[in-house]
Amino acid sequence: MKLFRNILTIASVGIMMMSSCKDADFLAEQPTDVLLTSNALLNKAQFDVMSASMYRNVQLFYNSADGTKDAWILGLGTDVCFDPRDASTKFNNWSIVTAQDNYTNDWFNSQYNIIKIANTLIAGAANPEVTWASEAIKNATIAEARFFRGFAYRNLANIFGGVPIVDKPVAEAKDDFVRNSREECWAFAKADLEFARTYLPLTTTSPGRVVRAAADHFLSEVNISLKDYDGAIAAATRVIDGTDGNFSLVKARFGARAAEADKNYYYDLFVMGNQNTQAGNNEGLMVAQFEVTPTGGVVNGGVPSFSRPLIERMMWCNYWGLAKIGYTTGVAVDSTGRGVGFVRPTNYTNYTIWRNAGNDIRNSEVCIKRKYYFGPGIAPSTGFKPKDLIPKSFLTTRDDTMIYVFPNWCKFGTDKHINAQPDNGYVRDFYVARLSETYLLRAEAYLGKGLTSNAAADINVVRARAQAPLITSADVSIDYILDERARELYGEEFRILTLGRLGLVYDRTKRYGSPESAASIQQFNNLMPIPQTAIDRNIGAKINQNPGY
């Protein structure tokens, strides 16, 4: 009875409102102060504030959540790395990679978030009410937005294939998006990147802000995807020969720890504070910025803000955890850091690619730590003396060598932490694009044209810098280039994007992945699944799922 009275009351109120609203114009809201693109983007400073959101989204690629959620894009479960803790986890077991998982879904959505911001900026720049100091500044502002839009469509096309192209702000509800082809997405990205490379500045005083060389770097890759090898070579050459600015490979000690005799210049590339041009590093073409301060930039910080630099936590082994299982007296030994061993390099990455490495400094003990020592805190009952190397017989379980002790790459951590704190203190800026990769992209384009001698010459520039044995044209193949990318760029390049654009996720994982990944990967995994939420919400048109999902 009470429920009936409530329904009757609601109905009566509704009837009264319907009859009175015809004459009650005063009920219509008339906002006097609202922010729209027409009145919020009226000068360069306001555009800069919004463009910062695009950089923030790139930060999130590297540091948005604990666990392996950020690592999958670096190649988790492919040829280069895997999750050593549980054989049944996502990408160790490719059969549970679905259209419902939040790994690929978050990546898909983050790219469209960048596209949304970029479209708003591009449309806002066309407003005649905007005050521009010069046409050059206006074009540079548009170029920055178009760079990020092209970058985002490159990211989407490489791993999802064709996706809907959205080239303007969506001003009202829309549920009839249609998929463009993969080639159309790459072509759209190409047009954006060509505009960006034309109007972006050569240099910037703001660390991390995109410059012309970054646009040409990604333009080279997109051109390779479109099989425009001449265009790819031209774009990469503009970066390499100095047309796009003063970029060069680091070949001498530099930066904050250059005076330490036991290190080398490849190690210097990954020392905290050494990534930007302003620090004397002319190799970084695009660098995502992370700061130590609470207002600075570790996205998933905590207290203090640097308490969760996830790249180190995920990708360094958990050797300090040996203390927890009785192997030491309970203190971290050997060196500092607090890795958790969520991501382990495959045997291919740790060993296979270093066969016949010669004196390659990238494989030196300082750059890939392979020897671990006990310190003075070791329990006397074990019989080991300080600084004795951990013997193989001491490691008795699978977890010992899969999680607690495996080669640590210097680019993910350091033996010196902020304020001498061993607990998660390593926060450095992260390379999105580095000049050595540009050489490898041009080598790939030369290979596409059948010019293997030219390709070998570019690969040898990277290898000579590393003091590695040089190769001949007979050695050049796409497999060799992918091997060299692993040696030079493991943990930096988004490996899944590289393998995805080449259609080699399946092939390379089958050959070099962990046993679980190799057993579960299927041909259709060369493309990632379109998020089911995007399909379900698009009721006005059909978005087809990628085959197999």
Secondary structure as a PSIPRED ss2 file (coil, helix, strand):
# PSIPRED VFORMAT (PSIPRED V4.0)

   1 M C   1.000  0.000  0.000
   2 K H   0.000  1.000  0.000
   3 L H   0.000  1.000  0.000
   4 F H   0.000  1.000  0.000
   5 R H   0.000  1.000  0.000
   6 N H   0.000  1.000  0.000
   7 I H   0.000  1.000  0.000
   8 L H   0.000  1.000  0.000
   9 T H   0.000  1.000  0.000
  10 I H   0.000  1.000  0.000
  11 A H   0.000  1.000  0.000
  12 S H   0.000  1.000  0.000
  13 V H   0.000  1.000  0.000
  14 G H   0.000  1.000  0.000
  15 I H   0.000  1.000  0.000
  16 M H   0.000  1.000  0.000
  17 M H   0.000  1.000  0.000
  18 M H   0.000  1.000  0.000
  19 S H   0.000  1.000  0.000
  20 S H   0.000  1.000  0.000
  21 C H   0.000  1.000  0.000
  22 K C   1.000  0.000  0.000
  23 D C   1.000  0.000  0.000
  24 A C   1.000  0.000  0.000
  25 D H   0.000  1.000  0.000
  26 F H   0.000  1.000  0.000
  27 L H   0.000  1.000  0.000
  28 A C   1.000  0.000  0.000
  29 E C   1.000  0.000  0.000
  30 Q C   1.000  0.000  0.000
  31 P C   1.000  0.000  0.000
  32 T C   1.000  0.000  0.000
  33 D C   1.000  0.000  0.000
  34 V C   1.000  0.000  0.000
  35 L C   1.000  0.000  0.000
  36 L C   1.000  0.000  0.000
  37 T H   0.000  1.000  0.000
  38 S H   0.000  1.000  0.000
  39 N H   0.000  1.000  0.000
  40 A H   0.000  1.000  0.000
  41 L C   1.000  0.000  0.000
  42 L C   1.000  0.000  0.000
  43 N E   0.000  0.000  1.000
  44 K H   0.000  1.000  0.000
  45 A H   0.000  1.000  0.000
  46 Q H   0.000  1.000  0.000
  47 F H   0.000  1.000  0.000
  48 D H   0.000  1.000  0.000
  49 V H   0.000  1.000  0.000
  50 M H   0.000  1.000  0.000
  51 S H   0.000  1.000  0.000
  52 A H   0.000  1.000  0.000
  53 S H   0.000  1.000  0.000
  54 M H   0.000  1.000  0.000
  55 Y H   0.000  1.000  0.000
  56 R H   0.000  1.000  0.000
  57 N H   0.000  1.000  0.000
  58 V H   0.000  1.000  0.000
  59 Q H   0.000  1.000  0.000
  60 L H   0.000  1.000  0.000
  61 F H   0.000  1.000  0.000
  62 Y H   0.000  1.000  0.000
  63 N C   1.000  0.000  0.000
  64 S C   1.000  0.000  0.000
  65 A C   1.000  0.000  0.000
  66 D C   1.000  0.000  0.000
  67 G C   1.000  0.000  0.000
  68 T C   1.000  0.000  0.000
  69 K C   1.000  0.000  0.000
  70 D C   1.000  0.000  0.000
  71 A C   1.000  0.000  0.000
  72 W H   0.000  1.000  0.000
  73 I H   0.000  1.000  0.000
  74 L H   0.000  1.000  0.000
  75 G C   1.000  0.000  0.000
  76 L E   0.000  0.000  1.000
  77 G C   1.000  0.000  0.000
  78 T C   1.000  0.000  0.000
  79 D C   1.000  0.000  0.000
  80 V C   1.000  0.000  0.000
  81 C E   0.000  0.000  1.000
  82 F E   0.000  0.000  1.000
  83 D C   1.000  0.000  0.000
  84 P C   1.000  0.000  0.000
  85 R C   1.000  0.000  0.000
  86 D C   1.000  0.000  0.000
  87 A C   1.000  0.000  0.000
  88 S C   1.000  0.000  0.000
  89 T C   1.000  0.000  0.000
  90 K E   0.000  0.000  1.000
  91 F C   1.000  0.000  0.000
  92 N C   1.000  0.000  0.000
  93 N E   0.000  0.000  1.000
  94 W H   0.000  1.000  0.000
  95 S H   0.000  1.000  0.000
  96 I H   0.000  1.000  0.000
  97 V C   1.000  0.000  0.000
  98 T C   1.000  0.000  0.000
  99 A C   1.000  0.000  0.000
 100 Q C   1.000  0.000  0.000
 101 D C   1.000  0.000  0.000
 102 N H   0.000  1.000  0.000
 103 Y H   0.000  1.000  0.000
 104 T H   0.000  1.000  0.000
 105 N H   0.000  1.000  0.000
 106 D H   0.000  1.000  0.000
 107 W H   0.000  1.000  0.000
 108 F H   0.000  1.000  0.000
 109 N H   0.000  1.000  0.000
 110 S H   0.000  1.000  0.000
 111 Q H   0.000  1.000  0.000
 112 Y H   0.000  1.000  0.000
 113 N H   0.000  1.000  0.000
 114 I H   0.000  1.000  0.000
 115 I H   0.000  1.000  0.000
 116 K H   0.000  1.000  0.000
 117 I H   0.000  1.000  0.000
 118 A H   0.000  1.000  0.000
 119 N H   0.000  1.000  0.000
 120 T H   0.000  1.000  0.000
 121 L H   0.000  1.000  0.000
 122 I H   0.000  1.000  0.000
 123 A H   0.000  1.000  0.000
 124 G H   0.000  1.000  0.000
 125 A H   0.000  1.000  0.000
 126 A C   1.000  0.000  0.000
 127 N C   1.000  0.000  0.000
 128 P C   1.000  0.000  0.000
 129 E C   1.000  0.000  0.000
 130 V C   1.000  0.000  0.000
 131 T E   0.000  0.000  1.000
 132 W C   1.000  0.000  0.000
 133 A C   1.000  0.000  0.000
 134 S C   1.000  0.000  0.000
 135 E H   0.000  1.000  0.000
 136 A H   0.000  1.000  0.000
 137 I H   0.000  1.000  0.000
 138 K H   0.000  1.000  0.000
 139 N H   0.000  1.000  0.000
 140 A H   0.000  1.000  0.000
 141 T H   0.000  1.000  0.000
 142 I H   0.000  1.000  0.000
 143 A H   0.000  1.000  0.000
 144 E H   0.000  1.000  0.000
 145 A H   0.000  1.000  0.000
 146 R H   0.000  1.000  0.000
 147 F H   0.000  1.000  0.000
 148 F H   0.000  1.000  0.000
 149 R H   0.000  1.000  0.000
 150 G H   0.000  1.000  0.000
 151 F H   0.000  1.000  0.000
 152 A H   0.000  1.000  0.000
 153 Y H   0.000  1.000  0.000
 154 R H   0.000  1.000  0.000
 155 N H   0.000  1.000  0.000
 156 L H   0.000  1.000  0.000
 157 A H   0.000  1.000  0.000
 158 N H   0.000  1.000  0.000
 159 I H   0.000  1.000  0.000
 160 F H   0.000  1.000  0.000
 161 G C   1.000  0.000  0.000
 162 G C   1.000  0.000  0.000
 163 V C   1.000  0.000  0.000
 164 P C   1.000  0.000  0.000
 165 I C   1.000  0.000  0.000
 166 V C   1.000  0.000  0.000
 167 D C   1.000  0.000  0.000
 168 K C   1.000  0.000  0.000
 169 P C   1.000  0.000  0.000
 170 V C   1.000  0.000  0.000
 171 A C   1.000  0.000  0.000
 172 E C   1.000  0.000  0.000
 173 A C   1.000  0.000  0.000
 174 K C   1.000  0.000  0.000
 175 D C   1.000  0.000  0.000
 176 D C   1.000  0.000  0.000
 177 F C   1.000  0.000  0.000
 178 V C   1.000  0.000  0.000
 179 R C   1.000  0.000  0.000
 180 N C   1.000  0.000  0.000
 181 S C   1.000  0.000  0.000
 182 R H   0.000  1.000  0.000
 183 E H   0.000  1.000  0.000
 184 E H   0.000  1.000  0.000
 185 C H   0.000  1.000  0.000
 186 W H   0.000  1.000  0.000
 187 A H   0.000  1.000  0.000
 188 F H   0.000  1.000  0.000
 189 A H   0.000  1.000  0.000
 190 K H   0.000  1.000  0.000
 191 A H   0.000  1.000  0.000
 192 D H   0.000  1.000  0.000
 193 L H   0.000  1.000  0.000
 194 E H   0.000  1.000  0.000
 195 F H   0.000  1.000  0.000
 196 A H   0.000  1.000  0.000
 197 R H   0.000  1.000  0.000
 198 T H   0.000  1.000  0.000
 199 Y H   0.000  1.000  0.000
 200 L C   1.000  0.000  0.000
 201 P C   1.000  0.000  0.000
 202 L C   1.000  0.000  0.000
 203 T C   1.000  0.000  0.000
 204 T C   1.000  0.000  0.000
 205 T C   1.000  0.000  0.000
 206 S C   1.000  0.000  0.000
 207 P C   1.000  0.000  0.000
 208 G C   1.000  0.000  0.000
 209 R C   1.000  0.000  0.000
 210 V C   1.000  0.000  0.000
 211 V C   1.000  0.000  0.000
 212 R H   0.000  1.000  0.000
 213 A H   0.000  1.000  0.000
 214 A H   0.000  1.000  0.000
 215 A H   0.000  1.000  0.000
 216 D H   0.000  1.000  0.000
 217 H H   0.000  1.000  0.000
 218 F H   0.000  1.000  0.000
 219 L H   0.000  1.000  0.000
 220 S H   0.000  1.000  0.000
 221 E H   0.000  1.000  0.000
 222 V H   0.000  1.000  0.000
 223 N H   0.000  1.000  0.000
 224 I H   0.000  1.000  0.000
 225 S H   0.000  1.000  0.000
 226 L C   1.000  0.000  0.000
 227 K C   1.000  0.000  0.000
 228 D C   1.000  0.000  0.000
 229 Y H   0.000  1.000  0.000
 230 D H   0.000  1.000  0.000
 231 G H   0.000  1.000  0.000
 232 A H   0.000  1.000  0.000
 233 I H   0.000  1.000  0.000
 234 A H   0.000  1.000  0.000
 235 A H   0.000  1.000  0.000
 236 A H   0.000  1.000  0.000
 237 T H   0.000  1.000  0.000
 238 R H   0.000  1.000  0.000
 239 V H   0.000  1.000  0.000
 240 I H   0.000  1.000  0.000
 241 D C   1.000  0.000  0.000
 242 G C   1.000  0.000  0.000
 243 T C   1.000  0.000  0.000
 244 D C   1.000  0.000  0.000
 245 G C   1.000  0.000  0.000
 246 N C   1.000  0.000  0.000
 247 F C   1.000  0.000  0.000
 248 S C   1.000  0.000  0.000
 249 L C   1.000  0.000  0.000
 250 V C   1.000  0.000  0.000
 251 K C   1.000  0.000  0.000
 252 A C   1.000  0.000  0.000
 253 R C   1.000  0.000  0.000
 254 F C   1.000  0.000  0.000
 255 G C   1.000  0.000  0.000
 256 A C   1.000  0.000  0.000
 257 R C   1.000  0.000  0.000
 258 A C   1.000  0.000  0.000
 259 A C   1.000  0.000  0.000
 260 E C   1.000  0.000  0.000
 261 A C   1.000  0.000  0.000
 262 D C   1.000  0.000  0.000
 263 K C   1.000  0.000  0.000
 264 N C   1.000  0.000  0.000
 265 Y H   0.000  1.000  0.000
 266 Y H   0.000  1.000  0.000
 267 Y H   0.000  1.000  0.000
 268 D H   0.000  1.000  0.000
 269 L C   1.000  0.000  0.000
 270 F C   1.000  0.000  0.000
 271 V C   1.000  0.000  0.000
 272 M C   1.000  0.000  0.000
 273 G C   1.000  0.000  0.000
 274 N C   1.000  0.000  0.000
 275 Q C   1.000  0.000  0.000
 276 N C   1.000  0.000  0.000
 277 T H   0.000  1.000  0.000
 278 Q H   0.000  1.000  0.000
 279 A H   0.000  1.000  0.000
 280 G C   1.000  0.000  0.000
 281 N C   1.000  0.000  0.000
 282 N C   1.000  0.000  0.000
 283 E C   1.000  0.000  0.000
 284 G E   0.000  0.000  1.000
 285 L E   0.000  0.000  1.000
 286 M E   0.000  0.000  1.000
 287 V E   0.000  0.000  1.000
 288 A E   0.000  0.000  1.000
 289 Q C   1.000  0.000  0.000
 290 F C   1.000  0.000  0.000
 291 E C   1.000  0.000  0.000
 292 V C   1.000  0.000  0.000
 293 T C   1.000  0.000  0.000
 294 P C   1.000  0.000  0.000
 295 T C   1.000  0.000  0.000
 296 G C   1.000  0.000  0.000
 297 G C   1.000  0.000  0.000
 298 V C   1.000  0.000  0.000
 299 V C   1.000  0.000  0.000
 300 N C   1.000  0.000  0.000
 301 G C   1.000  0.000  0.000
 302 G C   1.000  0.000  0.000
 303 V C   1.000  0.000  0.000
 304 P C   1.000  0.000  0.000
 305 S C   1.000  0.000  0.000
 306 F C   1.000  0.000  0.000
 307 S C   1.000  0.000  0.000
 308 R C   1.000  0.000  0.000
 309 P C   1.000  0.000  0.000
 310 L H   0.000  1.000  0.000
 311 I H   0.000  1.000  0.000
 312 E H   0.000  1.000  0.000
 313 R H   0.000  1.000  0.000
 314 M H   0.000  1.000  0.000
 315 M H   0.000  1.000  0.000
 316 W C   1.000  0.000  0.000
 317 C C   1.000  0.000  0.000
 318 N C   1.000  0.000  0.000
 319 Y H   0.000  1.000  0.000
 320 W H   0.000  1.000  0.000
 321 G H   0.000  1.000  0.000
 322 L H   0.000  1.000  0.000
 323 A H   0.000  1.000  0.000
 324 K H   0.000  1.000  0.000
 325 I H   0.000  1.000  0.000
 326 G C   1.000  0.000  0.000
 327 Y C   1.000  0.000  0.000
 328 T C   1.000  0.000  0.000
 329 T C   1.000  0.000  0.000
 330 G C   1.000  0.000  0.000
 331 V C   1.000  0.000  0.000
 332 A C   1.000  0.000  0.000
 333 V C   1.000  0.000  0.000
 334 D C   1.000  0.000  0.000
 335 S C   1.000  0.000  0.000
 336 T C   1.000  0.000  0.000
 337 G C   1.000  0.000  0.000
 338 R C   1.000  0.000  0.000
 339 G C   1.000  0.000  0.000
 340 V C   1.000  0.000  0.000
 341 G C   1.000  0.000  0.000
 342 F C   1.000  0.000  0.000
 343 V C   1.000  0.000  0.000
 344 R E   0.000  0.000  1.000
 345 P E   0.000  0.000  1.000
 346 T C   1.000  0.000  0.000
 347 N H   0.000  1.000  0.000
 348 Y H   0.000  1.000  0.000
 349 T H   0.000  1.000  0.000
 350 N H   0.000  1.000  0.000
 351 Y C   1.000  0.000  0.000
 352 T H   0.000  1.000  0.000
 353 I H   0.000  1.000  0.000
 354 W H   0.000  1.000  0.000
 355 R C   1.000  0.000  0.000
 356 N C   1.000  0.000  0.000
 357 A C   1.000  0.000  0.000
 358 G C   1.000  0.000  0.000
 359 N C   1.000  0.000  0.000
 360 D C   1.000  0.000  0.000
 361 I H   0.000  1.000  0.000
 362 R H   0.000  1.000  0.000
 363 N H   0.000  1.000  0.000
 364 S C   1.000  0.000  0.000
 365 E C   1.000  0.000  0.000
 366 V C   1.000  0.000  0.000
 367 C C   1.000  0.000  0.000
 368 I E   0.000  0.000  1.000
 369 K E   0.000  0.000  1.000
 370 R C   1.000  0.000  0.000
 371 K C   1.000  0.000  0.000
 372 Y C   1.000  0.000  0.000
 373 Y E   0.000  0.000  1.000
 374 F C   1.000  0.000  0.000
 375 G C   1.000  0.000  0.000
 376 P C   1.000  0.000  0.000
 377 G C   1.000  0.000  0.000
 378 I C   1.000  0.000  0.000
 379 A C   1.000  0.000  0.000
 380 P H   0.000  1.000  0.000
 381 S H   0.000  1.000  0.000
 382 T H   0.000  1.000  0.000
 383 G C   1.000  0.000  0.000
 384 F C   1.000  0.000  0.000
 385 K C   1.000  0.000  0.000
 386 P C   1.000  0.000  0.000
 387 K C   1.000  0.000  0.000
 388 D C   1.000  0.000  0.000
 389 L E   0.000  0.000  1.000
 390 I C   1.000  0.000  0.000
 391 P C   1.000  0.000  0.000
 392 K H   0.000  1.000  0.000
 393 S H   0.000  1.000  0.000
 394 F H   0.000  1.000  0.000
 395 L C   1.000  0.000  0.000
 396 T C   1.000  0.000  0.000
 397 T C   1.000  0.000  0.000
 398 R H   0.000  1.000  0.000
 399 D H   0.000  1.000  0.000
 400 D H   0.000  1.000  0.000
 401 T H   0.000  1.000  0.000
 402 M H   0.000  1.000  0.000
 403 I H   0.000  1.000  0.000
 404 Y H   0.000  1.000  0.000
 405 V C   1.000  0.000  0.000
 406 F C   1.000  0.000  0.000
 407 P C   1.000  0.000  0.000
 408 N E   0.000  0.000  1.000
 409 W E   0.000  0.000  1.000
 410 C H   0.000  1.000  0.000
 411 K H   0.000  1.000  0.000
 412 F H   0.000  1.000  0.000
 413 G C   1.000  0.000  0.000
 414 T C   1.000  0.000  0.000
 415 D C   1.000  0.000  0.000
 416 K C   1.000  0.000  0.000
 417 H C   1.000  0.000  0.000
 418 I H   0.000  1.000  0.000
 419 N H   0.000  1.000  0.000
 420 A H   0.000  1.000  0.000
 421 Q C   1.000  0.000  0.000
 422 P C   1.000  0.000  0.000
 423 D C   1.000  0.000  0.000
 424 N C   1.000  0.000  0.000
 425 G C   1.000  0.000  0.000
 426 Y C   1.000  0.000  0.000
 427 V C   1.000  0.000  0.000
 428 R C   1.000  0.000  0.000
 429 D C   1.000  0.000  0.000
 430 F E   0.000  0.000  1.000
 431 Y E   0.000  0.000  1.000
 432 V E   0.000  0.000  1.000
 433 A E   0.000  0.000  1.000
 434 R E   0.000  0.000  1.000
 435 L H   0.000  1.000  0.000
 436 S H   0.000  1.000  0.000
 437 E H   0.000  1.000  0.000
 438 T H   0.000  1.000  0.000
 439 Y H   0.000  1.000  0.000
 440 L H   0.000  1.000  0.000
 441 L H   0.000  1.000  0.000
 442 R H   0.000  1.000  0.000
 443 A H   0.000  1.000  0.000
 444 E H   0.000  1.000  0.000
 445 A H   0.000  1.000  0.000
 446 Y H   0.000  1.000  0.000
 447 L H   0.000  1.000  0.000
 448 G H   0.000  1.000  0.000
 449 K C   1.000  0.000  0.000
 450 G C   1.000  0.000  0.000
 451 L C   1.000  0.000  0.000
 452 T H   0.000  1.000  0.000
 453 S H   0.000  1.000  0.000
 454 N H   0.000  1.000  0.000
 455 A H   0.000  1.000  0.000
 456 A H   0.000  1.000  0.000
 457 A H   0.000  1.000  0.000
 458 D H   0.000  1.000  0.000
 459 I H   0.000  1.000  0.000
 460 N H   0.000  1.000  0.000
 461 V H   0.000  1.000  0.000
 462 V H   0.000  1.000  0.000
 463 R H   0.000  1.000  0.000
 464 A H   0.000  1.000  0.000
 465 R H   0.000  1.000  0.000
 466 A C   1.000  0.000  0.000
 467 Q C   1.000  0.000  0.000
 468 A C   1.000  0.000  0.000
 469 P C   1.000  0.000  0.000
 470 L C   1.000  0.000  0.000
 471 I C   1.000  0.000  0.000
 472 T C   1.000  0.000  0.000
 473 S H   0.000  1.000  0.000
 474 A H   0.000  1.000  0.000
 475 D H   0.000  1.000  0.000
 476 V C   1.000  0.000  0.000
 477 S C   1.000  0.000  0.000
 478 I H   0.000  1.000  0.000
 479 D H   0.000  1.000  0.000
 480 Y H   0.000  1.000  0.000
 481 I H   0.000  1.000  0.000
 482 L H   0.000  1.000  0.000
 483 D H   0.000  1.000  0.000
 484 E H   0.000  1.000  0.000
 485 R H   0.000  1.000  0.000
 486 A H   0.000  1.000  0.000
 487 R H   0.000  1.000  0.000
 488 E H   0.000  1.000  0.000
 489 L H   0.000  1.000  0.000
 490 Y C   1.000  0.000  0.000
 491 G C   1.000  0.000  0.000
 492 E C   1.000  0.000  0.000
 493 E C   1.000  0.000  0.000
 494 F C   1.000  0.000  0.000
 495 R H   0.000  1.000  0.000
 496 I H   0.000  1.000  0.000
 497 L H   0.000  1.000  0.000
 498 T H   0.000  1.000  0.000
 499 L H   0.000  1.000  0.000
 500 G H   0.000  1.000  0.000
 501 R H   0.000  1.000  0.000
 502 L H   0.000  1.000  0.000
 503 G C   1.000  0.000  0.000
 504 L C   1.000  0.000  0.000
 505 V H   0.000  1.000  0.000
 506 Y H   0.000  1.000  0.000
 507 D H   0.000  1.000  0.000
 508 R H   0.000  1.000  0.000
 509 T H   0.000  1.000  0.000
 510 K H   0.000  1.000  0.000
 511 R H   0.000  1.000  0.000
 512 Y H   0.000  1.000  0.000
 513 G C   1.000  0.000  0.000
 514 S C   1.000  0.000  0.000
 515 P H   0.000  1.000  0.000
 516 E H   0.000  1.000  0.000
 517 S H   0.000  1.000  0.000
 518 A H   0.000  1.000  0.000
 519 A H   0.000  1.000  0.000
 520 S H   0.000  1.000  0.000
 521 I C   1.000  0.000  0.000
 522 Q C   1.000  0.000  0.000
 523 Q H   0.000  1.000  0.000
 524 F H   0.000  1.000  0.000
 525 N H   0.000  1.000  0.000
 526 N H   0.000  1.000  0.000
 527 L C   1.000  0.000  0.000
 528 M C   1.000  0.000  0.000
 529 P C   1.000  0.000  0.000
 530 I C   1.000  0.000  0.000
 531 P C   1.000  0.000  0.000
 532 Q H   0.000  1.000  0.000
 533 T H   0.000  1.000  0.000
 534 A H   0.000  1.000  0.000
 535 I H   0.000  1.000  0.000
 536 D H   0.000  1.000  0.000
 537 R H   0.000  1.000  0.000
 538 N C   1.000  0.000  0.000
 539 I C   1.000  0.000  0.000
 540 G C   1.000  0.000  0.000
 541 A C   1.000  0.000  0.000
 542 K C   1.000  0.000  0.000
 543 I C   1.000  0.000  0.000
 544 N C   1.000  0.000  0.000
 545 Q C   1.000  0.000  0.000
 546 N C   1.000  0.000  0.000
 547 P C   1.000  0.000  0.000
 548 G C   1.000  0.000  0.000
 549 Y C   1.000  0.000  0.000
